[in-house]
Amino acid sequence: MRKLYIVKTNKDFENIIINGTCLKNRYYIIHHIPNNLPYDRFGISVSKKLGNSVFRNNYKRKIRSIIDNYKKHYNNKEDYIIILRKEAINKPYDLLEKEMFSLLNEKKKGTNDEKE
């Protein structure tokens, strides 16, 4: 994933979480909000409560890989914050990939959207 497609600043994270729409399942919480850019941006958050930095970075790499594999499906010109939940720990990559893709497909259908 190129740096251009990453949400980095704390201000942007807060804006997306506070003003965006939320999607949830057992493994992820995804906040999203439209942006004025010709591409999507993604921010990934893995809590310190889940493990040390090696563990967190490993899961961030997995999530980035999932995003790169399905980038053509996300072309909505939105910013996303993806938060990993505790239930996702020690789950196989295939399951994490399937769950994220199904959650984002629900977003396309317009179901499971709730304002926080």
VOGU-3710 file (C-alpha; in Angstrom, 3 decimals, decimal comma):
1> mrklyivktn> 0,000/0,000/0,000  1,460/3,352/-1,025  1,790/6,083/1,588  -0,615/8,192/-0,432  -3,426/5,796/0,508  -2,822/5,854/4,270  -4,603/7,928/6,925  -1,832/8,909/9,312  -2,683/11,945/11,400  -4,508/11,705/14,697
11> kdfeniiing> -6,785/14,570/13,591  -7,933/12,571/10,553  -8,486/9,439/12,662  -10,648/11,380/15,138  -12,640/13,065/12,369  -13,425/9,758/10,656  -14,370/8,006/13,892  -16,526/10,849/15,230  -18,258/11,936/12,000  -18,174/8,723/9,973
21> tclknryyii> -20,468/5,748/9,660  -19,623/2,525/11,466  -19,713/-1,118/10,342  -19,130/-3,929/12,818  -18,713/-7,666/12,960  -16,940/-10,130/15,250  -13,459/-9,294/13,990  -13,494/-5,670/12,809  -14,927/-2,240/13,381  -14,748/-0,123/10,239
31> hhipnnlpyd> -15,473/3,605/10,281  -15,816/5,328/6,932  -16,516/8,796/5,621  -16,463/10,283/2,097  -13,379/12,283/1,138  -12,764/14,788/-1,645  -9,917/12,785/-3,155  -9,932/10,572/-6,278  -8,844/7,532/-4,225  -9,573/5,736/-0,950
41> rfgisvskkl> -7,411/6,062/2,143  -7,092/3,507/4,928  -6,037/3,752/8,555  -5,394/0,636/10,632  -5,586/0,408/14,399  -4,571/-2,539/16,582  -4,831/-1,905/20,325  -1,863/-2,256/22,669  -4,103/-4,447/24,809  -3,941/-7,161/22,147
51> gnsvfrnnyk> -0,180/-7,624/22,187  3,302/-6,189/21,849  4,546/-4,166/18,893  5,717/-7,218/16,935  2,235/-8,756/17,261  0,441/-5,516/16,318  2,655/-4,876/13,293  2,130/-8,452/12,109  -1,643/-7,962/12,116  -1,320/-4,550/10,443
61> rkirsiidny> 0,670/-6,208/7,630  -2,067/-8,828/7,260  -4,764/-6,155/7,037  -2,714/-4,145/4,494  -2,344/-7,280/2,411  -6,106/-7,859/2,475  -6,673/-4,249/1,382  -4,181/-4,586/-1,475  -5,794/-7,827/-2,663  -9,253/-6,256/-2,901
71> kkhynnkedy> -8,356/-2,660/-3,745  -10,493/-2,655/-6,911  -13,627/-3,318/-4,799  -13,056/-0,320/-2,506  -13,017/2,461/-5,104  -15,597/4,598/-3,296  -13,500/7,750/-2,678  -13,772/7,314/1,091  -11,524/7,253/4,128  -11,614/4,074/6,222
81> iiilrkeain> -10,419/3,345/9,746  -10,125/-0,401/10,367  -9,962/-1,452/14,011  -9,058/-5,036/14,820  -11,091/-6,695/17,583  -9,859/-9,174/20,180  -11,782/-12,070/18,582  -9,552/-11,832/15,487  -6,465/-12,981/17,373  -5,094/-16,356/16,208
91> kpydllekem> -7,653/-16,648/13,413  -6,396/-17,811/10,009  -5,656/-15,231/7,344  -8,352/-16,638/5,042  -11,051/-16,076/7,665  -9,892/-12,510/8,376  -9,889/-11,798/4,656  -13,369/-13,248/4,164  -14,835/-11,354/7,129  -13,426/-7,990/6,030
101> fsllnekkkg> -14,616/-8,472/2,480  -18,116/-9,488/3,629  -18,307/-6,472/5,948  -17,371/-4,100/3,139  -19,878/-5,803/0,836  -22,582/-5,078/3,415  -21,547/-1,422/3,188  -22,147/-1,486/-0,565  -25,629/-2,900/-0,004  -26,365/-0,154/2,529
111> tndeke> -27,105/-2,528/5,396  -25,568/-2,559/8,863  -24,787/1,198/8,720  -25,195/2,978/12,001  -24,142/6,459/13,052  -21,946/6,801/16,119
//
